[in-house]
Structure formats: C-alpha cells, structure tokens
C-alpha cells in the first residue's frame, strides 16, 4: 500500500491503527509512506530503521520513501516497493496486490511496481479530481488529471469513496476494466457517540452565545475564507456569534490576516488540530463545511454523529448519503449570501438545527461497523484478482 499520510508513522494515531486492522484481512501488509517529512517517535525511531521497515503489527510493516525532492521520494518508493516484492515472502508475485491511495503520483509509482513485478494493481480515489475546481486550482492538478486518465483504465480494481466520484467518472466517459467499488472512509460512529466530553466550547469561550465550528486542513480547496466572509455579515445581526476554526495548513497565515482585515479577531478563534475534536463537534452549535470539492467529507459524518447540525457546500456525500436541505443545509460553493442566510437561520431558530441533526442520524445507518467494513475492504482487494 502506497500512501502520503505521514500520520501512519506516529505511534497511537488513528490511521496507524487502521493499517494494523487491514493486516487482519491479508497475509502480509507492507505500507510505504511517500513524502518529505521528519520521523518522530517516543522511541526515537530513526530514518534508517524506517527505510528498512518497521513492524507495527503481527504482519504489518511500514517503510518510508523520504527525500528532499518529490521526484526523489517517488523514485525511492519505486525502489523500496520492487525490493519488498522481489523478496517473495511465501507468495508468488502474482499473488500480490499493489494499492495506491490516489491515481496521481503515488498511483504512477504503484503502476510501475505492479508492471515490474507482474502483481495486481488497485487505485483508490479519495477526492473528486474531475471537479472543475480541482484542475483550476493549480498547474500540478491539471497534470494529475492527465495522469489519472492514463492510469485508471490500467487498474485491476478501482475503489472510490462516494457515489459522486463514480458519477464524475461516468460523466467524463472513463473506460475502466472494472466497475468502481464504492467504499466510504471508515468512521467509527458508535465510538463518536460514546465519546465523553473533555472540552466544552461554550465554557471555553463564554463571550459567544452561538458557536460555528470549522474543523479542517487549512488549504485552498477547503475555501475557509468564505466562512470568514460570511461571519462578517452574520455578526451585523448577531454580534455575539463566534467561529472556531480548528486545524493547520499552508493557508493558516492568510486566513488569520483575512480575519484581521475584516475586523473579526474578537469573533473568530483559531486553534491547532485537536486530538479530541469530537468534544468540539458535540459542544458547537453548528458545523460549517465550505469546500470547493470533496471526495467524501469525513468531517460531515463526524459532526452528524456528534449531533451537530451542518451547513455545507454541495460536495462529497451531500446529495447521495445526505439529502440536500433535509439532512444538511446546502449552499453552492462560493455563495456567501446563502451561507449567511442559513447561518442566521440556525442562530434565530435553534430548534431548526436540532431537527436537521435528528433527521441526519438516519442517514448514518449506511456506515458499516468495523468488521463489516474490513470484510468489504477484503472483497475490494479480492475483486482485483477476478
């Protein structure tokens, strides 16, 4: 499995635990983390040890393909991947599956490894890369769309995280070997519902009588600037409304400057990502998702499981699992007037938010328990072998 998620290297992280769980449905799992990062651990694990492979489960091993430049890390990923398979652990190469968590750079490396070793290839799609916002965001994203168009027809299996992505592939006439398998990202709904509060936002920020929450990576596609612009209008009617933005990323300084230029420093709070973000969902009055595009939208599910009403742009599972304006209030991406109107509505009619939250709970029934999810993941891998 090839991934760019550096959290896999952190002991005790949720994604690392997920990798260990995946190990229970296969003979061996080798996870290759690609990128430029520092490996930190309480046990002071160094680069050399990760380069050789660290055992994190009974049959799960993690490697890094770390380099100063992206091309270097991709080449190292290819070298490590082919080396792992060439050792032929108990199985023939034809019994191996190489899976990548995107159909772009890591997908290309996965394809090269599978071609070299004659193993099967699965490509996963976690973002709606065929959204016009995606290609319009950068020149690199335009190249990624071209790479995906080249790679996806060559894959023995394609896993997508929502019906929206399947529809995008059909609309763009992608000719694949197999029908894409829809398997959302696993969210432990029951664990969220049972989580005991550690933080109460209203006790922490007593100056606010209504709190909106954004929990997200602070990147361009998350479009968090519209939440700030909307707050500028909302406080004209409701000066004691507050917005708490939890997360970090390359847009953090720009967003803080925007909040300052809008004279909203008293109404907008920035916090780093929290290990107990569930408490934030549970004590906020409403959750905002303003993304230009999403493949899935895990924070939507987490917020609803926490009984927090949602106002969202039309992305991810909205319109498929979540019904527009029945489970969540929906706005077009960039429509400030819409966001302002719906935010004011939640403040002025708090019972409305509770009604939406209650109806949305029914939608979460489609999310499987952990065992069923793992069985479905195993099926998705098995389908790559016909």
C-alpha positions in Angstrom: 0.0 0.0 0.0 1.4 3.4 -1.0 0.3 6.4 0.9 1.3 10.0 1.6 -0.2 10.1 5.1 2.7 10.7 7.4 0.4 10.1 10.4 1.0 6.4 9.7 4.4 6.9 11.3 3.0 8.2 14.5 2.5 5.7 17.3 -1.1 5.6 18.6 -2.5 7.5 15.6 -5.9 6.5 14.2 -4.6 5.9 10.7 -1.8 3.7 12.1 -4.4 1.7 13.9 -6.3 1.4 10.7 -3.3 -0.1 8.9 -2.9 -2.7 11.7 -6.6 -3.6 11.2 -6.0 -4.0 7.5 -3.4 -6.6 8.4 -6.1 -8.9 9.8 -7.6 -9.4 6.3 -4.4 -10.3 4.4 -1.3 -12.5 4.7 1.1 -9.5 4.9 0.7 -5.8 4.6 3.6 -3.5 3.6 2.8 0.2 3.9 5.0 2.6 2.0 4.8 6.3 3.1 6.0 8.7 0.5 7.0 12.3 1.1 9.3 14.8 2.7 8.9 14.7 6.5 10.6 14.2 9.8 10.1 10.8 11.5 9.4 11.4 15.2 8.7 8.8 17.8 8.8 8.5 21.6 11.2 5.6 20.9 13.4 7.8 18.7 13.0 5.6 15.6 15.4 6.9 13.0 15.2 7.2 9.2 17.4 4.1 8.6 15.1 1.9 10.7 12.0 3.1 8.8 13.9 2.8 5.5 14.4 -0.9 6.3 10.9 -1.4 7.5 9.3 -1.1 11.0 6.9 -3.8 12.2 3.8 -2.2 13.6 1.6 -5.3 13.7 1.8 -9.0 13.6 2.1 -8.9 9.8 2.2 -5.2 9.1 5.4 -3.3 8.1 5.9 0.4 7.4 8.6 1.9 5.2 9.4 5.5 4.3 10.4 6.8 0.9 11.8 10.1 2.2 13.8 12.6 0.0 14.4 16.3 -0.2 12.7 16.4 -3.6 9.4 14.9 -4.6 10.8 13.1 -7.7 13.5 11.6 -5.4 10.9 10.3 -3.0 8.9 8.8 -5.8 11.9 7.0 -7.2 12.8 5.7 -3.8 9.2 4.5 -3.4 9.6 2.5 -6.6 12.9 1.0 -5.4 11.5 0.1 -2.0 8.3 -1.4 -3.4 10.0 -3.6 -6.0 12.6 -4.7 -3.4 9.8 -5.8 -1.0 8.1 -7.8 -3.7 11.3 -9.3 -5.0 11.9 -11.0 -1.7 8.8 -13.1 -2.5 7.5 -13.5 1.0 6.0 -17.0 0.9 3.8 -15.9 -2.1 4.4 -15.6 -5.8 4.4 -12.1 -7.3 1.1 -12.8 -9.0 -0.5 -13.1 -5.5 0.5 -9.6 -4.5 -1.7 -6.5 -4.8 -0.2 -3.1 -5.1 -2.7 -0.4 -4.0 -2.2 3.4 -4.1 -4.3 5.9 -2.2 -4.5 8.2 -5.2 -4.4 7.8 -9.0 -1.7 10.6 -9.4 1.9 10.4 -8.4 1.6 7.5 -5.9 -0.7 5.8 -8.4 2.0 6.1 -11.1 4.6 4.5 -8.8 2.2 1.7 -7.9 1.6 1.1 -11.6 5.4 0.9 -12.3 5.8 -1.5 -9.4 2.9 -3.8 -10.5 4.2 -3.7 -14.1 7.8 -4.6 -13.0 6.6 -7.4 -10.6 3.6 -8.6 -12.5 1.4 -8.0 -9.5 -2.2 -6.7 -9.5 -3.0 -3.0 -9.2 -5.7 -1.2 -7.3 -6.1 2.6 -7.5 -8.1 4.4 -4.8 -9.8 7.8 -5.4 -10.4 9.9 -2.3 -11.1 13.2 -3.9 -13.4 14.4 -6.7 -10.5 15.2 -9.1 -12.9 15.7 -12.0 -14.4 18.7 -10.3 -13.5 21.9 -12.3 -12.3 23.4 -9.1 -9.6 20.7 -8.8 -7.9 21.3 -12.1 -8.4 25.1 -11.8 -6.5 25.2 -8.5 -3.0 24.6 -9.9 -1.0 23.5 -12.9 0.1 20.4 -11.0 -3.6 19.4 -10.6 -4.0 19.7 -14.3 -1.1 17.3 -14.8 -2.7 15.0 -12.1 -5.9 14.8 -14.1 -3.9 13.7 -17.2 -2.0 11.0 -15.1 -5.3 9.7 -13.7 -6.8 9.4 -17.2 -3.8 7.4 -18.2 -3.6 5.1 -15.1 -7.3 4.3 -14.2 -8.0 2.2 -17.3 -5.0 0.1 -16.5 -6.0 -0.7 -12.9 -7.4 -4.2 -12.0 -9.5 -2.5 -9.4 -10.7 1.0 -8.6 -12.0 1.9 -5.2 -13.9 5.3 -4.7 -15.2 6.8 -1.5 -18.5 8.1 -2.8 -21.1 7.9 -5.5 -20.2 11.5 -6.5 -16.8 10.2 -7.8 -18.4 7.3 -9.7 -20.8 9.8 -11.4 -17.9 12.0 -12.3 -16.0 9.1 -13.9 -19.2 8.2 -15.9 -19.8 11.8 -16.9 -16.3 12.0 -18.3 -16.5 8.7 -20.2 -13.7 6.9 -18.3 -13.4 3.4 -19.7 -12.3 1.1 -16.8 -11.5 -2.6 -16.7 -14.0 -2.9 -13.8 -16.9 -1.1 -12.2 -15.6 1.2 -9.4 -16.3 -0.2 -6.0 -17.8 2.4 -3.6 -16.3 2.1 -0.1 -16.5 5.2 2.1 -13.8 6.0 4.5 -14.4 4.2 7.8 -15.8 6.3 10.6 -16.5 4.7 13.9 -19.9 6.1 14.5 -20.5 4.4 17.8 -17.2 5.4 19.2 -18.0 9.1 18.4 -21.4 8.8 20.0 -20.0 7.3 23.2 -17.1 9.8 23.5 -17.2 11.6 26.8 -16.7 15.4 26.7 -13.3 16.8 27.5 -13.8 20.3 26.2 -17.0 22.5 26.2 -16.7 25.3 23.7 -19.3 27.4 25.4 -17.5 27.2 28.7 -14.2 27.9 27.0 -15.5 30.9 25.0 -18.1 32.4 27.2 -18.2 35.6 25.1 -20.2 33.7 22.4 -23.9 32.8 22.6 -23.7 30.8 19.3 -20.7 29.0 18.1 -20.0 27.8 14.5 -17.2 25.2 14.0 -14.8 24.6 11.2 -12.5 21.5 11.6 -10.3 21.1 8.6 -6.9 21.2 7.0 -6.3 24.9 6.1 -5.8 24.5 2.4 -7.1 26.4 -0.7 -9.6 23.8 -1.7 -11.3 23.9 1.7 -12.3 27.5 0.9 -12.4 28.6 4.5 -12.2 32.2 3.5 -15.9 32.1 2.7 -16.6 31.2 6.3 -14.8 34.3 7.4 -16.5 36.5 4.9 -19.9 35.0 6.0 -19.1 35.8 9.6 -18.5 39.4 8.8 -22.1 39.6 7.6 -23.6 37.4 10.4 -22.2 39.5 13.3 -24.0 42.6 11.9 -27.2 41.0 13.2 -25.7 38.7 15.8 -22.6 40.3 17.4 -22.2 37.6 19.9 -21.8 34.8 17.3 -18.4 33.1 17.2 -16.5 31.0 14.7 -13.9 28.5 15.9 -11.5 27.2 13.2 -9.6 24.1 14.2 -6.8 22.9 12.0 -3.5 23.9 10.4 -2.1 24.1 6.9 -0.5 26.4 4.3 -3.4 28.8 4.3 -3.3 29.5 8.1 -1.5 32.8 7.9 -3.6 34.1 5.0 -6.8 33.2 6.9 -5.6 34.9 10.0 -4.8 38.0 8.0 -8.2 37.9 6.4 -9.9 37.7 9.8 -7.9 40.6 11.0 -8.6 42.7 7.9 -12.3 42.0 8.4 -12.0 43.2 12.0 -13.2 39.8 13.2 -10.4 38.9 15.7 -12.9 39.1 18.5 -15.4 36.7 16.8 -13.0 34.2 15.2 -10.8 31.9 17.1 -8.0 29.8 15.5 -6.9 26.6 17.2 -4.4 23.9 16.1 -5.8 20.4 15.3 -7.1 18.7 18.4 -6.8 15.0 19.3 -10.3 15.3 20.9 -12.1 17.1 18.1 -15.3 15.2 18.9 -15.8 17.3 22.0 -15.7 20.4 19.7 -18.3 18.9 17.4 -20.5 18.0 20.4 -20.4 21.4 22.0 -20.6 23.6 18.9 -24.0 24.9 17.8 -23.4 24.2 14.1 -20.7 22.9 11.8 -19.6 24.6 8.6 -18.1 22.8 5.6 -17.2 25.3 2.8 -15.0 23.1 0.5 -14.9 23.6 -3.3 -14.7 19.9 -3.7 -14.5 16.7 -1.6 -14.4 13.1 -2.4 -16.2 12.1 0.8 -16.2 14.7 3.6 -15.4 12.7 6.7 -15.9 15.8 9.0 -19.6 15.9 7.8 -20.1 12.3 9.2 -18.2 13.1 12.4 -20.3 16.2 13.0 -23.6 14.5 12.4 -22.6 11.5 14.6 -21.8 14.1 17.3 -25.3 15.5 16.9 -24.1 18.8 15.5 -26.2 20.3 12.7 -24.4 21.0 9.4 -24.3 23.7 6.8 -22.3 22.5 3.8 -21.3 23.2 0.2 -22.5 20.7 -2.3 -19.6 18.3 -2.1 -18.7 14.7 -1.2 -21.6 12.6 0.2 -24.1 15.5 0.1 -26.8 14.7 -2.4 -26.2 10.9 -2.1 -26.0 9.7 1.5 -27.0 13.1 3.0 -30.1 14.6 1.4 -29.8 18.3 0.5 -31.8 20.6 2.7 -33.3 17.7 4.6 -30.2 16.2 6.4 -28.0 19.3 5.9 -28.5 22.8 4.7 -26.6 23.2 1.4 -25.1 26.1 -0.5 -23.3 26.3 -3.7 -19.5 26.7 -3.2 -18.8 30.4 -3.1 -22.3 31.6 -2.4 -21.7 33.9 0.6 -25.3 35.1 0.6 -26.6 31.5 1.0 -24.2 30.7 3.8 -25.1 34.0 5.6 -28.8 33.3 5.3 -28.5 29.7 6.6 -26.2 30.7 9.5 -28.6 33.4 10.6 -31.4 30.9 10.4 -29.7 28.5 12.7 -29.0 31.3 15.2 -32.5 32.6 15.2 -34.3 29.3 15.2 -32.1 26.8 17.2 -34.8 24.1 17.0 -34.4 24.1 13.2 -30.8 22.9 13.7 -31.9 20.2 16.1 -34.4 18.9 13.6 -31.8 18.7 10.8 -29.4 16.9 13.1 -32.1 14.4 14.2 -33.0 13.6 10.6 -29.4 13.2 9.5 -28.8 10.5 12.1 -30.9 8.1 10.0 -28.5 8.7 7.0 -25.6 7.4 9.1 -27.1 3.9 9.2 -25.4 3.2 5.8 -22.0 3.2 7.6 -20.9 -0.2 8.5 -19.3 -1.5 11.7 -15.6 -2.2 11.7 -15.8 -5.9 11.0 -18.2 -5.4 8.1 -16.1 -2.6 6.8 -12.9 -4.8 6.8 -14.8 -7.6 5.0 -15.8 -5.1 2.3 -12.2 -3.9 2.0 -11.1 -7.5 1.7 -13.7 -8.0 -1.1 -12.4 -4.9 -2.9 -8.9 -6.4 -2.9 -10.2 -9.8 -3.9 -12.0 -8.4 -6.9 -8.7 -7.3 -8.3 -7.8 -10.9 -8.8 -11.1 -11.6 -10.6 
